[in-house]
Amino acid sequence: MNDILQSVVQNRTQWQTGLPWLTLLLLALPLILAAWKLRIYPSLYWLILVGISLVASVITIFAPGVLFLTVAVDLFLLLAATIDFVWLYLSSNRGIEVSRSIPRTCSLGVPVTSELTVENRTGLFLRGSVRDDLPDYFESMPPEHALRLPPLGRMTAQRKLKPARRGAFTLENVYFKFASPLRLWTRYLTLEVRNPLNVYPDMKQLSDYAVLARTNRLSLIGVRKTRRVGTDNEFERLRDYTRDDNYRHIDWRSTARRRKLTVRQFQNDQSQRVIFLLDCGRMMVNQRAGYSLLDHALNATLMMAYVALSQGDAVGMLCFSDTIHSYIPPRGGRSQMNRLIQAGFDQFPRLVESRYDQAFLYLSTHCKRRSLVVLETSVIDEVNAAAIVDYLANINGQHLPLGVLLRDREMFDAADSPDGGEFEMYRAAAAADILLWRDQLLKDLVHRGVLVVDAFPEELTAPLVNQYLEVKAKHLL
């Protein structure tokens, strides 16, 4: 009889000892289901409490007297966690509306403001954080925002987006991270909010040029005032006298009437054509100052196109690598600037060999009238350099060729710094040899009647515009 009673007591003790472990199992199953279906995960506080409960369950093995206290604590934690879980689910399941306000276009490297509006249409308090979508090649300041919304509350958060690459992007989602009232649970929620964003080359330089041109201060951005050869017969406007003006152009009647020195400004030849050939091949892949060589070339192209259009000329552009990517026929007018931007903003350098033969054949087929042909590229090896010289020289006569060759600053720095060990000396000697070959290439282009602009990528805009103004001043077209 004693043996039977002892066996019953032992079985009951074993069942009571395993009760806390069953409680932990009951706690774990909802966690797995919540994480899988609802993306609700236990927080660090909840894991700490579960760890304390686990330690208490282990203690009951050696001290069965604290069994009922441990079970009571586990049940209390289970009840509190359940209420906290339900509160979080109900408050973040429905009634959250979010909208984004952002321009459809922005410029490369220029921060743009993005506003995110979150509305809480539930009757419960919301706390946590919100993070807007961040496309590749973008920087966000700040990366996320704290979220504290009372019932029927509304908040607006601002951030600065800085694009580091041109192209067409889409902001797709808004990401929320909600915390439960007792901080035992965390829920991650994703809401779809789609906004297209096109990143164009830096357009700020165009507005700067327009302002400086109206105030006759273009020298501040490196644009020289070129003296015209001969005279232009077409009167354009009267304006205030500046130091660089020819005194022969002073209009004395207007000066007497306005009591201020006034000069006559004449128009340059208009209705001429400028066509840009933009190399998008492997030689434009290198980076400089955070942007590719193609980015720098495109910025300078748009600047010169803006100047040419303001002078009354027609501007076109051809983008190519191993094939023809886009072609904009030469046209004048303000709308042409938008066509050039749309054609070039999503062009990227490709790791392929550029086909100059296709580009110049396409040009000869689609452009019969004499034009200023501007080829923008970089020279690395002798094969491509020989092709550039041949094709630019062959169109001389029918067109006015202008070769824009981008410098490699690292090459120039290496040649200018021969000091150091044996490796640095060999490196400087190799760089100097390449630069001598490059200098001979430029002389060959000039000897064959090709205009040349040789500049570092980040300093290309001013020399290119100056060369165009010189062409206009000397009536080379």
KAMORA-V223364 format. One record per run of one state. SS is the DSSP state (2 for helix, 1 for strand, 0 for the rest). FROM is the first residue (numbers start at 1). LEN is the number of residues. If there is no record, write none. Layout:
# KAMORA-V223364
ss from len
SS FROM LEN
SS FROM LEN
This chain:
# KAMORA-V223364
ss from len
0 1 1
2 2 36
0 38 2
1 40 3
0 43 1
2 44 19
0 63 1
2 64 30
0 94 2
1 96 7
0 103 2
1 105 3
0 108 4
1 112 9
0 121 5
1 126 7
0 133 5
1 138 4
0 142 3
1 145 5
0 150 4
1 154 10
0 164 3
1 167 13
0 180 5
1 185 16
0 201 3
2 204 11
0 215 3
2 218 4
0 222 13
1 235 6
0 241 6
2 247 3
1 250 1
0 251 1
2 252 7
0 259 3
1 262 5
0 267 6
1 273 7
0 280 2
2 282 3
0 285 2
1 287 2
0 289 2
1 291 2
2 293 18
0 311 3
1 314 7
0 321 3
1 324 8
0 332 3
2 335 10
0 345 11
2 356 11
0 367 5
1 372 6
0 378 4
2 382 13
0 395 1
1 396 1
0 397 2
1 399 9
0 408 1
2 409 8
0 417 5
2 422 26
0 448 3
1 451 6
2 457 17
0 474 4
